[in-house]
Amino acid sequence: MSRAHKPWAGALLAAAVVAGLTATAAPSQAAHRVSPQVLATNLNNPRDITLQADGSILVAESGSGPATVCAPGTSCLGFTGSIYRVNGSQKGRVVTGLPSKLEVRADGGASVAGPNQVEARSTGGYTVSSSFGGDAADRKALGAGGETLGTLHIAKGKVLGDLVDHETRLDPDGPLGNNDVHSNAWMFAHHGKDYLVTDAGGNDLIRVLPDGTTKTEFVFPNNGDLETVPTGIVAAPDGSFYISDLSGQAAGKSRIWRYVPGSAPKVFATGLTNVTDLALDGKGGLIALTLTKGYTETGPLPGALNRVDLKSGKTTEIPTADRLVNSLGLAVGKGGEIYVTNKTVGTTGELLKFPAARR
């Protein structure tokens, strides 16, 4: 992929880090304001959310890199990544000390890579997808301890699949003209005994087999002159998968794909902006979370939630009273309640719970 076309080169959009957000209530939402419940605060660059069978909630925290900030134009390694758990009134980090990369650009802006999605394993421990943003040489340069960045792995355990290695060896999207070898493991879903992982840097979907082998499942075509940048993935009851893409952060260019293993993914819904995650609502709808609805001269607009009808592909915005700021992770509960990680840049992140949306 080309970094020039994708400020998503780190774990988060550089534009969102630098510009901040303006939160002016949209007229369409003013009459139907929704106040979310704040379940957790002071999260450390929070990313995706996983709802557990026991009712607890897991949040992946990418951390903040090392204690000492690295120099402009460099990257450095720390061990501040973690897994945060909410179980009723009990909340706190159940795993700490996971690798976290801080990248400081020459202009002083920064991005963080680390744990991006987690789930509890039936045999104990946690499966983790850790973002990265680079190739094998970039990762090696960070030094000892950073080997699980850009991989699917067991927290403080073995690597299940190495997406950085896959991208470095094969550069699957190179034939599209995206010639910068660059991997950024994002989210995963189960397919039988395998995992399907989106690589937001490599613009592809990678299959991770039980023996650790990685296979290019599909390379997403560019969206015109924009790279696709796949993000969220969710498994549907009919055996298909829905996958979102950013498509260059351009307003209205983000797409949702439907993928049936064994066939080529097809565009299912269009017209959204900066979709970072997806979840099924259990009632024939797909919920799509956007980092921002667009951009103005003063900076990004607030994020949004949209319901996408699985039959027609029609999208309907869910009122949030413009409460979403740098929103990245999404989950939907059995009762239709919606969970979102908010303020995901820095150490003041939130876990929000919105009531079940009206249909």
Wavefront OBJ file of the C-alpha trace (Angstrom):
o trace
v 0.000 0.000 0.000
v 1.003 3.618 -0.355
v 1.390 5.586 2.841
v 0.848 8.755 0.820
v -2.709 7.621 0.188
v -3.388 6.429 3.703
v -2.915 8.437 6.913
v -4.044 5.177 8.581
v -0.355 4.190 8.451
v -0.257 3.922 12.234
v -2.958 2.514 14.463
v -5.149 5.592 14.113
v -5.921 8.340 11.609
v -3.330 11.070 11.799
v -5.942 13.639 10.852
v -8.022 12.704 13.876
v -5.005 12.934 16.154
v -3.969 16.372 14.994
v -7.168 18.201 14.237
v -9.474 17.188 17.070
v -13.233 17.292 16.654
v -15.995 19.865 16.717
v -19.194 18.556 18.272
v -22.105 20.628 17.050
v -25.469 18.894 17.409
v -27.031 18.047 14.070
v -30.581 19.401 13.638
v -31.887 15.911 12.826
v -30.691 14.643 16.191
v -31.570 17.628 18.345
v -35.183 16.460 18.777
v -34.149 12.944 19.747
v -31.131 13.234 21.971
v -29.606 10.048 23.302
v -27.486 10.088 26.424
v -25.220 7.050 26.602
v -24.160 5.427 29.835
v -20.435 5.724 30.495
v -19.246 2.291 31.621
v -15.509 3.017 31.839
v -13.187 6.018 31.595
v -9.456 6.708 31.334
v -8.954 3.883 28.870
v -5.563 3.816 27.197
v -6.076 4.205 23.424
v -9.052 1.776 23.475
v -9.943 -0.167 20.358
v -12.444 -2.994 19.840
v -15.060 -4.428 22.205
v -15.973 -8.081 22.799
v -19.076 -9.178 24.697
v -18.542 -12.412 26.616
v -21.084 -15.178 27.280
v -20.955 -14.441 31.022
v -22.088 -10.849 30.415
v -18.678 -9.282 30.892
v -17.149 -6.880 28.377
v -13.566 -6.910 27.094
v -11.857 -3.855 25.622
v -8.507 -3.977 23.828
v -6.216 -1.113 24.843
v -3.371 -0.305 22.470
v -1.437 1.396 25.251
v 0.764 4.461 24.911
v 4.140 3.108 23.838
v 7.078 3.556 26.248
v 7.203 5.789 29.315
v 9.624 8.111 27.523
v 8.311 9.546 24.257
v 10.516 8.799 21.260
v 12.025 11.531 19.098
v 10.101 13.055 16.169
v 10.376 10.948 13.028
v 10.941 7.713 14.933
v 9.060 4.794 16.474
v 9.693 3.183 19.836
v 8.461 0.229 21.833
v 6.795 0.044 25.213
v 4.719 -2.492 27.097
v 1.626 -0.518 28.021
v -0.888 -2.510 25.955
v -3.598 -4.208 27.984
v -6.985 -5.909 28.165
v -9.687 -4.151 30.165
v -12.685 -6.034 31.579
v -16.032 -4.727 32.787
v -18.272 -7.115 34.720
v -21.073 -5.153 36.335
v -19.545 -2.865 38.936
v -16.217 -4.684 38.737
v -13.848 -3.206 36.195
v -10.134 -3.094 35.558
v -7.257 -4.516 33.535
v -6.989 -8.290 33.504
v -3.848 -8.363 31.321
v -1.110 -5.719 31.229
v 2.377 -5.413 29.790
v 1.520 -6.146 26.153
v 3.658 -4.583 23.375
v 2.697 -1.051 22.344
v 4.363 0.952 19.574
v 4.472 4.737 19.590
v 5.195 6.442 16.267
v 5.997 10.149 16.377
v 5.877 11.931 13.055
v 8.253 14.687 12.078
v 5.494 17.256 12.664
v 5.039 16.056 16.238
v 1.793 14.160 15.682
v 1.693 10.617 16.990
v -0.102 7.311 16.632
v -0.133 4.150 18.717
v -0.262 0.482 17.700
v -0.952 -2.430 19.996
v -3.818 -4.698 21.062
v -6.740 -3.979 18.759
v -9.195 -6.841 19.323
v -9.317 -9.501 22.034
v -11.439 -12.470 23.027
v -11.271 -15.004 25.818
v -10.101 -18.476 24.811
v -12.065 -21.563 25.865
v -8.806 -23.070 27.114
v -7.871 -19.969 29.109
v -6.058 -16.789 28.221
v -6.911 -14.395 25.420
v -6.552 -14.229 21.657
v -5.290 -10.819 20.557
v -5.000 -9.028 17.234
v -2.259 -6.404 17.521
v -1.953 -3.615 15.001
v 1.418 -2.413 13.737
v 1.978 -0.308 10.607
v 5.136 -1.357 8.757
v 7.150 -4.316 7.513
v 9.332 -6.960 9.150
v 12.414 -4.715 9.179
v 10.445 -1.937 10.901
v 9.293 -4.356 13.578
v 12.746 -5.809 14.124
v 14.140 -2.296 14.563
v 11.915 -1.815 17.621
v 13.954 -4.411 19.503
v 13.156 -7.422 21.636
v 9.602 -7.857 22.830
v 7.807 -6.411 19.828
v 7.488 -9.675 17.908
v 3.713 -9.979 18.435
v 2.921 -6.561 16.974
v 1.159 -7.031 13.640
v 0.118 -10.578 14.491
v -2.747 -12.664 15.764
v -1.424 -14.154 18.980
v -2.171 -15.409 22.457
v -1.649 -12.692 25.062
v 1.881 -13.211 26.400
v 2.013 -16.432 24.399
v 2.623 -17.842 20.963
v 1.947 -16.195 17.624
v -1.019 -17.764 15.834
v -0.460 -15.946 12.539
v 2.043 -13.281 11.465
v 0.502 -10.724 9.104
v 3.654 -8.580 9.005
v 5.657 -11.550 7.769
v 2.936 -12.367 5.225
v 2.904 -8.833 3.835
v 6.704 -8.549 3.797
v 7.136 -11.786 1.855
v 4.224 -11.482 -0.568
v 2.948 -7.868 -0.725
v -0.398 -9.139 -2.093
v -1.734 -5.711 -3.072
v 1.485 -4.738 -4.883
v 0.036 -5.568 -8.337
v -2.610 -2.879 -7.708
v 0.136 -0.267 -7.643
v 0.176 -0.065 -3.836
v 3.905 -0.589 -3.680
v 4.722 0.271 -0.079
v 5.087 -3.002 1.850
v 3.032 -2.192 4.910
v 0.950 -4.348 7.271
v -1.521 -3.334 9.964
v -3.479 -6.268 11.397
v -6.898 -5.015 12.448
v -9.860 -7.261 13.298
v -10.621 -10.975 13.135
v -13.483 -13.441 12.951
v -13.686 -17.232 13.170
v -14.273 -19.457 10.156
v -14.344 -23.021 11.410
v -10.949 -23.669 12.981
v -9.395 -20.801 11.016
v -9.335 -17.064 11.600
v -10.046 -14.400 8.995
v -8.105 -11.199 9.730
v -8.394 -7.827 8.020
v -5.079 -6.131 7.227
v -5.739 -2.389 7.066
v -2.221 -1.814 5.756
v -2.056 -4.625 3.212
v -5.592 -4.037 1.866
v -6.393 -7.713 2.106
v -8.145 -10.427 4.081
v -5.773 -13.018 5.522
v -6.707 -16.545 6.563
v -4.796 -17.893 9.558
v -4.783 -21.689 9.767
v -4.373 -23.728 12.983
v -0.739 -24.545 12.153
v 0.133 -20.832 11.939
v 0.194 -20.729 8.138
v -1.178 -17.544 6.587
v -2.980 -17.405 3.260
v -4.180 -14.452 1.209
v -7.931 -14.956 1.184
v -8.717 -11.889 -0.907
v -7.085 -8.640 -2.027
v -9.525 -5.748 -1.996
v -9.435 -3.700 -5.205
v -8.746 -0.008 -4.952
v -11.773 2.270 -4.830
v -10.882 4.418 -7.819
v -7.644 6.132 -6.844
v -8.229 5.316 -3.168
v -6.916 2.289 -1.329
v -9.597 0.151 0.295
v -8.259 -0.201 3.881
v -10.423 -3.033 5.297
v -11.373 -2.620 8.952
v -14.244 -4.416 10.698
v -15.372 -7.981 10.031
v -18.370 -9.856 11.429
v -19.662 -13.384 10.796
v -23.345 -13.712 9.858
v -25.560 -16.708 10.760
v -25.830 -17.731 7.078
v -22.084 -18.381 6.873
v -21.219 -15.116 5.131
v -19.043 -12.309 6.468
v -19.534 -8.554 6.309
v -16.391 -6.433 6.026
v -16.063 -2.653 6.157
v -13.496 -0.392 4.517
v -12.343 3.200 4.915
v -11.582 3.957 1.251
v -9.184 6.799 1.857
v -11.213 8.620 4.506
v -13.137 10.360 1.708
v -16.711 11.361 2.575
v -19.251 8.871 1.242
v -16.645 6.458 -0.132
v -16.610 3.859 2.628
v -18.151 0.521 1.683
v -19.428 -2.665 3.282
v -18.635 -5.954 1.558
v -20.380 -9.316 1.819
v -18.089 -12.304 1.581
v -19.074 -15.944 1.164
v -15.930 -18.094 1.560
v -15.021 -19.686 -1.738
v -16.276 -16.756 -3.804
v -15.181 -13.177 -4.360
v -16.485 -10.557 -1.914
v -19.138 -8.236 -3.330
v -19.929 -4.651 -2.379
v -23.109 -4.762 -0.295
v -23.589 -1.149 0.849
v -22.091 2.197 -0.141
v -22.349 5.865 0.749
v -20.960 5.717 4.281
v -17.844 7.454 5.570
v -14.911 6.053 7.572
v -16.513 2.829 8.796
v -14.233 1.339 11.441
v -16.320 -1.532 12.813
v -19.432 -3.654 12.256
v -21.802 -5.693 14.419
v -25.057 -7.571 13.836
v -28.078 -6.455 15.848
v -29.831 -9.842 15.767
v -32.918 -8.351 14.116
v -31.941 -8.349 10.470
v -29.756 -5.299 10.706
v -26.042 -4.576 10.569
v -24.698 -1.723 12.703
v -21.842 0.297 11.193
v -19.672 2.617 13.270
v -17.934 5.576 11.654
v -14.877 7.352 13.002
v -16.147 10.615 11.549
v -19.001 11.568 9.217
v -16.708 13.838 7.228
v -14.332 16.758 7.398
v -14.584 20.543 7.509
v -11.971 23.279 7.458
v -11.970 23.214 11.255
v -11.492 19.463 11.528
v -13.367 16.151 11.480
v -17.067 15.934 12.192
v -18.368 13.681 15.011
v -18.753 9.978 14.355
v -21.998 8.119 13.749
v -23.857 4.852 14.052
v -25.847 3.546 11.092
v -28.165 0.575 10.760
v -27.842 -1.231 7.426
v -30.772 -3.422 6.377
v -29.423 -6.846 5.407
v -32.043 -7.309 2.697
v -31.995 -3.965 0.944
v -28.669 -2.459 1.989
v -30.527 0.723 3.006
v -28.804 2.730 5.743
v -30.472 4.660 8.548
v -28.557 6.794 11.018
v -29.037 5.993 14.705
v -29.213 9.158 16.861
v -26.200 9.679 19.121
v -26.512 13.453 19.681
v -23.021 13.776 18.189
v -21.576 12.166 21.301
v -19.047 10.125 19.306
v -15.481 11.419 19.164
v -12.769 9.303 17.515
v -14.960 6.218 17.880
v -13.377 2.902 16.844
v -14.812 -0.214 18.517
v -18.376 -1.544 18.411
v -20.499 -4.330 19.897
v -24.242 -4.968 20.132
v -25.826 -6.762 23.080
v -28.639 -9.324 23.051
v -31.178 -6.624 23.872
v -30.015 -4.364 21.059
v -27.959 -2.062 23.285
v -24.915 -0.644 21.508
v -21.425 -0.396 22.986
v -18.789 1.951 21.531
v -15.212 2.850 22.431
v -14.990 6.634 22.345
v -12.203 9.214 22.597
v -9.782 6.552 21.414
v -6.821 8.901 21.017
v -4.826 9.135 24.227
v -5.434 7.959 27.775
v -8.911 9.398 28.409
v -10.842 6.843 26.369
v -14.387 5.805 27.220
v -16.618 2.765 26.919
v -20.141 3.944 26.138
v -23.442 2.079 26.178
v -26.318 3.401 24.079
v -29.860 2.105 24.620
v -31.372 -0.172 21.994
v -32.062 1.940 18.940
v -35.550 2.524 17.637
v -36.302 0.784 14.379
l 1 2 3 4 5 6 7 8 9 10 11 12 13 14 15 16 17 18 19 20 21 22 23 24 25 26 27 28 29 30 31 32 33 34 35 36 37 38 39 40 41 42 43 44 45 46 47 48 49 50 51 52 53 54 55 56 57 58 59 60 61 62 63 64 65 66 67 68 69 70 71 72 73 74 75 76 77 78 79 80 81 82 83 84 85 86 87 88 89 90 91 92 93 94 95 96 97 98 99 100 101 102 103 104 105 106 107 108 109 110 111 112 113 114 115 116 117 118 119 120 121 122 123 124 125 126 127 128 129 130 131 132 133 134 135 136 137 138 139 140 141 142 143 144 145 146 147 148 149 150 151 152 153 154 155 156 157 158 159 160 161 162 163 164 165 166 167 168 169 170 171 172 173 174 175 176 177 178 179 180 181 182 183 184 185 186 187 188 189 190 191 192 193 194 195 196 197 198 199 200 201 202 203 204 205 206 207 208 209 210 211 212 213 214 215 216 217 218 219 220 221 222 223 224 225 226 227 228 229 230 231 232 233 234 235 236 237 238 239 240 241 242 243 244 245 246 247 248 249 250 251 252 253 254 255 256 257 258 259 260 261 262 263 264 265 266 267 268 269 270 271 272 273 274 275 276 277 278 279 280 281 282 283 284 285 286 287 288 289 290 291 292 293 294 295 296 297 298 299 300 301 302 303 304 305 306 307 308 309 310 311 312 313 314 315 316 317 318 319 320 321 322 323 324 325 326 327 328 329 330 331 332 333 334 335 336 337 338 339 340 341 342 343 344 345 346 347 348 349 350 351 352 353 354 355 356 357 358 359
